[in-house]
């Protein structure tokens, strides 16, 4: 017999804004968040860019990890978990490209002869399990921490694994999801070289059309 699995709370930070309600409103209204990107080396691309207005305490965190912490805080605050239950929370929060911005910044320091300014946390911040570890540390969760890397299905795989963990009776609380922060000139150039990006840059909000026979790629 497998244990029943239920979703008791959610959290999100997306291009639609901070919070699950902002995301759900955009979905219900059919609003696309795909726009022409802004920033150095990004002007020729389109994508769904998340607002940069982070809390001061997160400014030094790896960007993908900071996003995970913001979404987790919403999910946890709405979950009605008692602090006594925190020791039973297992974390399945993943990222397929965590640390990409930190690596790029570190390489720039290296090129300029400033290797001594590279963060001692660089390697740790690039681990697939880094977001899960950061969440566990912030909220003092006592369960396991796991990170999965499976490209575009990283998030759904994490949710599946958390649900299986509960279903199989190995735990009774799981925080699951994924985080990405890979809108950088390097990643976009790599996707462009693959031929994976949509060429519909003139009308960005119509670029995403996965079920259209004229589909031509995705927006990051």
Buried (B, 14 or more C-beta within 10 A) or exposed (E): EEEEBEEEBBBBBBBBBBBBEBBEEBEEEEEBBBBBBEEEEBEEBBBBBBEEEBEEEBEEBBBBBBBBBBBBBBBBEEBEBEEEBBEBBBBBBBBBBBBBBBBEBBEEBEEEEEEEEBBEEBBBBBBBBBBBBBBBEBBEBEBBBBBBBEEEEBBBBBBBBBBBBBEEEEBBBBBBBBBBBBBBBBBBBEBBEEEEBBEBBEEBEEBBBEEEEEEEBBBB
